Structures are given as structure tokens and as C-alpha cells.
Amino acid sequence: MKEAMVTFFWEYSTLIVFLHVLSAVVWVGGMIAMRFAAHNAFLELEPPVRLARTAHALKRLFAIVSPFVVILIITAVLMAVGWGFRAASVDANGNVIDEAAFATYQLVHVKEAIWLIMALNLGAMILRRNKAQKKIDAGDFAAAKGLLGLIGKYMVPLNIILGVIAIYLGVTLRYSHA
């Protein structure tokens, strides 16, 4: 299985890296656009309309970014295996064979953990948005505001920060080997 992944990666490495970078750009860029462009535009609307528009915009954003999250995770695994970060840093028994390569391998895990946290946060945002939509439909705008407010104030900004860090780590990893 591993050899097949390595072969597949090297046959399609340019496409895989492109899809990975594109996925990160769409995901993080979409959140930046939502938080700093759409959010400010929604503030000009009356509260009931604002909540409905925000919930609708978030639904569309999540529908757009979700497939890219899946692509990002798949391409991340292909790149981690294909570039051989583990093989360059530890032997078959898990003993470190190269300290510098091991440090790089640890960065791979940090980046993977960041994307995982972001994906879990995205899942939580989707659930909150769906609950908020039910509250909006029922006319409970105060509850909807509380659900959506947390997304805009904390959850999206957290993913933006983590995403920028992950992108930086990706650039670092990309240039950590020839």
C-alpha cells in the first residue's frame, strides 16, 4: 500500500501539491472573505434579516469549502508518505536516524494536527449554523444570534489563524528537502 502511494504521489506530485495548496487557499481564503468582507456588509442589515443572511452565507461557504477540506486531507497524506518524511527520520523500529529529518517529520505532525483541529472546528461551526437556522425558522432570533455570534467572533478567526500557520508550515516543509 505504501509503495503504491509513493508511486502514485511521484506520478502526480505536481497535481497533488496544486490541489493541496488550492484547497488551503479556498478554505482559508473563504473564511477571510466571510469574516472581513461579508460580515461587515451584514452589519448594515436589520437584525432578523442579518441573521438569516449570515446563516445562508455560512451554509454556502461550508458547502464550498467542505469538499476542499476532504481534498486537503487526502493530498496531505499522499504528500507525507510520498516525500518520505518518516523514512528519512526513523528506522523500521522507530529509532531516530537523522535529527534534522526527525525535526522536519515532527512539523508534518504539527501541520496535520492543525488541519485536524480546523476540520473539527468546521464541523462544530456547521452544527451551530444548522441549529441557528432552526432557531431563525422558529422566530427565536436571540438564540440564533448567540449561535451565530460565536462562529463569527471566535470559531472563524481561530480557523483563519490556524490556517495561516498551517500554510506557513507547508511552505517550510516544501522547501525542507530537494
C-alpha positions in Angstrom: 0.0 0.0 0.0 2.8 2.4 1.0 4.7 1.7 -2.2 1.6 2.3 -4.3 1.0 5.6 -2.5 4.6 6.7 -3.1 4.4 5.7 -6.8 1.1 7.5 -7.2 2.5 10.6 -5.5 5.5 10.8 -7.7 3.5 10.2 -10.9 1.1 13.0 -9.9 3.1 15.1 -7.5 2.5 18.5 -9.2 -1.2 17.9 -9.4 -1.3 16.7 -5.8 0.6 19.7 -4.4 -1.5 22.0 -6.6 -4.7 20.5 -5.2 -3.4 20.8 -1.7 -2.4 24.4 -2.0 -5.7 25.3 -3.8 -7.7 23.6 -1.1 -5.9 25.6 1.6 -6.4 28.8 -0.3 -10.1 28.2 -0.8 -10.7 27.1 2.8 -8.7 29.9 4.5 -9.5 32.5 1.9 -13.2 31.7 2.1 -13.1 32.3 5.8 -11.2 35.5 5.5 -13.7 36.8 2.9 -16.6 35.8 5.1 -15.2 37.3 8.3 -13.8 40.6 6.9 -16.0 41.3 3.9 -19.4 39.6 4.2 -19.6 40.0 8.0 -19.1 43.8 7.8 -21.7 44.0 4.9 -24.2 42.1 7.0 -23.9 44.6 9.9 -25.7 47.1 7.8 -28.9 44.9 7.7 -31.6 44.8 10.3 -31.1 42.0 12.9 -33.7 39.4 11.7 -32.5 39.9 8.1 -28.9 39.9 9.2 -29.2 36.6 11.0 -31.0 34.9 8.0 -28.4 36.3 5.5 -25.5 35.3 7.8 -26.8 31.8 8.2 -27.4 31.4 4.4 -23.9 32.8 3.6 -22.3 30.4 6.1 -24.3 27.5 4.6 -22.9 28.3 1.2 -19.4 28.8 2.5 -19.4 25.5 4.3 -20.8 23.8 1.1 -18.0 25.3 -0.9 -15.1 24.5 1.5 -16.1 21.0 2.7 -15.0 19.2 -0.5 -11.8 21.1 -0.4 -11.2 20.0 3.2 -11.5 16.4 2.1 -9.1 17.0 -0.8 -6.7 18.8 1.5 -6.6 15.8 3.9 -6.2 13.3 1.1 -3.4 15.2 -0.5 -1.7 15.8 2.8 -1.5 12.1 3.4 -0.2 11.5 -0.1 2.5 14.1 0.3 3.6 13.0 3.8 4.0 9.4 2.5 5.3 10.3 -0.9 8.0 12.7 0.3 9.2 10.1 2.8 9.4 12.3 5.9 9.2 9.3 8.2 11.5 7.1 6.2 14.2 9.8 6.3 14.0 10.4 10.0 13.4 7.0 11.7 14.3 3.4 11.1 11.8 0.4 11.0 12.0 0.2 14.8 11.2 3.9 15.2 14.7 4.9 16.3 15.8 8.4 15.1 18.4 8.1 12.4 18.6 11.8 11.5 17.8 14.6 14.0 17.2 17.2 11.3 14.9 15.0 9.3 13.1 14.0 12.6 12.5 17.7 13.4 11.0 18.1 9.9 8.9 15.0 10.4 7.6 16.5 13.7 6.5 19.6 11.7 4.5 17.3 9.4 2.6 16.1 12.5 2.1 19.6 13.8 0.6 20.7 10.5 -1.6 17.6 10.4 -2.8 18.4 13.9 -3.6 22.0 12.9 -5.7 20.8 9.9 -7.5 18.3 12.1 -8.3 20.9 14.7 -9.6 23.2 11.9 -11.7 20.4 10.4 -13.2 19.6 13.8 -13.9 23.3 14.4 -15.5 23.5 10.9 -17.7 20.5 11.9 -18.8 22.4 15.1 -19.5 25.5 13.0 -21.7 23.6 10.6 -23.7 22.1 13.6 -24.0 25.6 15.2 -25.1 27.1 11.9 -27.7 24.4 11.4 -29.1 24.9 14.9 -29.2 28.6 14.3 -31.1 28.1 11.1 -33.7 26.1 13.1 -34.0 29.0 15.6 -34.3 31.5 12.8 -37.1 29.4 11.2 -38.8 29.3 14.6 -38.5 33.1 15.1 -36.1 32.7 18.0 -33.7 35.4 16.9 -31.9 35.8 20.2 -30.9 32.1 20.3 -29.9 32.2 16.7 -27.7 35.3 17.3 -26.0 33.5 20.2 -25.2 30.5 18.0 -24.0 32.5 15.0 -22.1 35.1 17.1 -19.7 32.5 18.4 -19.0 31.4 14.9 -18.1 34.9 13.7 -16.3 36.1 16.8 -14.2 33.1 17.7 -14.5 30.0 15.5 -13.8 31.5 12.1 -11.0 33.7 13.4 -9.4 30.6 15.1 -9.5 28.7 11.8 -8.1 31.7 10.0 -5.1 31.9 12.4 -4.5 28.2 12.4 -4.9 28.1 8.6 -2.3 30.7 8.1 0.1 28.9 10.4 -0.5 25.6 8.5 0.1 27.3 5.2 3.4 28.7 6.5 4.4 25.3 7.8 3.5 23.8 4.4 5.9 26.2 2.7 8.6 25.4 5.3 8.1 21.7 4.7 8.0 22.0 0.9 11.4 23.6 1.0 12.9 21.3 3.7 14.0 18.8 1.0 15.1 18.8 -2.6 
